[in-house]
Amino acid sequence: MIAGPRVLRINPTECTVEDLAPAVAWLRDGGIVAIPTDTLYGLAVDIRSSLAVRRLFALKGRPARAALPLVAANIAQVVACGGRLDAREAALAAAFWPGPLSIIRDAPAWVAPEVHGGHRTIAIRVPDHLVARRMCEAWGEPLAATSANVTGAPPADRAEALGVIADDPHVLVVDAGVTPGGLPSTLVDVRAAHPVLLREGAIPWSRVLEFVHG
């Protein structure tokens, strides 16, 4: 791991790519970065690094076949990580991104298999939090990001609530204050003729269907 303090304090409303250079270096070294999102704090890792993903699973005590969701800086990053959006995906992106809607896409071959747990699909979204988007922008592509807690423990809405997560030597904390909390993202699969709700969260399924069916 890189030397220096493991807490990077960031202004949540004025964050720049340059501010996050230490976090980029940490990710490049196979580390885990705790970042704020539009719901709670998440643990982010390089989606190309099997080592980083395994470290994340070990830290959380999470089953290795449990897929990790992805966050992206913008639609361009989503396209680069799975190809052009089809008409329904584009409609959902225009309506709900940035925001708490994750869509299922086919995983590109270059994503570490540990990210999708052998399912060969990814769940991805553009979060409505400047720091999370800047982190992905600084990194240059989407990041895997899952809740910043040991599996079964309460999630964290602020850096001070990370507990044992922050004590792990592989973790760098990006402290940008308190996150909004609330429900997780809604997760949908619209690749087939009939859209499927996999998890109803912050966005009601009825709202999603309005845009899927036009």
N, C-alpha and C positions, 0 to 999 in steps of 0.2 A: 504494500500500500504506500501511497505518497506520504511524505512527512508533513507535519503541521497539525493545527487544530482540526477536529472532525465535525465542527459546526460552522456552517457558512450562513451568516445572517444577510437576508435579502429584503429590500423594500418591495412589498407585493404589488405596488402600483407603478413602480418605475424600474422594474427589472430589465436589464439588458443582457444580450448574449455574452458580452465581455464579463459581466458580473459572475457568470456561471462557469468561467474557465476552470476553476479548481474542481468543480463537480465533473466536468468533461474529462479532466485528467484522471479523476478517481474511477470513472466508468471505464476508461481506456485500460486501466490497470486491473480490470476484472472485479471492481468494487460494486457496492450497492449504495444507491443514493436515495435517501428519504426526501420526498418532494410533496409540497401541498398540491391538492387538486380542488376541483369545484365541489367535491363532497368531503373527503377526509384526506389525511396524509397517506401517500402510497410509497412503496419500495420499488425503485426503478433500476433496471439492469439492461445491458446491451443484449439485443435480441439475437445477435450473432454468436454470443459467447456461451458455450455449454458450461464452462467453469462458473461464470457469474450466476447463471440460472440455478446450477446445483447448490451454490452457496446460499442463494435466496431460499430455495426449498428447505435446506438444512436449518436455516435461521428460523423460518416460520413453522417448521415441523409439518410441512404440507406434503401430501402424497405426490410422488414424481409424475404420475399420469394426469394430474390436475393442470389443465391448460392455464396459461397466464394471459390476461387481457393486455392490450396495447393502447398507448396514447400517442397522438401525433400532433405536430405543430400546426398543421393545416391540411387541406384536402390534397395538395400536391404530394405531401408525404404519404398519405393514405394510398394514392394512386401508385406511387413508386414501390409500395409494399404489397401490391396485390393486383395491379392493373387498373384500367379505366373503370370508373363507376358506371353501372348500368342505369337505366332511366329511374328505377325505383330507388336505388341507392343514392343517386344524385338528388332526387326529390327529398329524401330524408336528410341528407347532408345540408341542403339549403334551408330546410325547416328547423333543424335541431342542433346544428353545429355552429359554433362551439357549444357543447352542452352534454348532458348525461344520457346519450343514446349510443350504445355500442352495436355495431353490425358484424355479422359473421361473414368472413371472406375466406377464399382458399389461401392457404399459406404458401408463400414463395419458397423455392427450394433452399435459398440461402439462410432462412431463419433456422436457428438451432432447433433440432427436433424436441429438445426438452421444453421449449416454449409452448408447443402445441400438444405435447404429451402423446404423440403418435396419431392424433386425430387429423392432422394435416389441414386444420382450419385455424384461423385467428379471429379474435373479437377485437375490434379497433374503434376508437372514437377520437374526436378533437375536444379536449376538455375546456370548459369555460373558466380557466384560471390562467392569468398571464404568466406566472412563474412556470407552471407545468408546460405551457406551450413554448416558452423561451428555452426551457431545458431541452426539449426535443429539437428545437431550431438550432441550438448551440451544438447538440450532438450530431445533427445532420440527417437523422432518420428516426422513425418511431422507436419508443422504448417500451419494454414490458414493464407494467406497473400494477402491483397488487397491494391490497390493504396493508398498512404498516403496523402489523400486530402478529404475535404468535397465534397460530391457528387455535380458535376457540376463545381467545382473549378479546376484550373490547377493542375496537379500532381507535385510532388516535386522531383528534381534531386539532392538535397543536404539537409542537416539538416537545414540550415538557411532558406530554403524555405518552411518549414513545417507550419509556421504561427500559426494559432489558434490550430492546431493539437497538437503541442508541448506544448501548454499551458494547455492542459487537464490534470487533476491530475492523471488519470489512465494511462498516456502514459510515457514510458521511451524511450528516443531516443538513438539509437546506431549510433553514428556519425563516419562514415568511409570515409568522403569526398564526392566528386562528383561521381554520377553514370553515366553510358554511355548515358542514355536517349534512344530515338528512339522509334520504334514501340513496342506495347505489344507482348506477346507471341502469336503464332498461336495456335488455339484450334481445335482439331480434335476428332472425335469419330470413332474408327475402330473396334468396337465390333461386328457389323453386317457384312453381306457379302459385302455390298457396303459402303466404308468409307464416312464419312460426314465431310465437312468443316463447322465449327461453327463460326470461326473468322479467317480471314487471317491477320497475323501480320508480325513479323520479318522474318519468314521462308515462302517462297512462297508455295502455295498448290501444284504446279507442282513438287517441290522438295520432298514434303511429299509422293506424289503418286509414285515417283520412288522407294521408299523403301517399300511402302505398297504392290506394285505389284511385287516387286523383279525384 
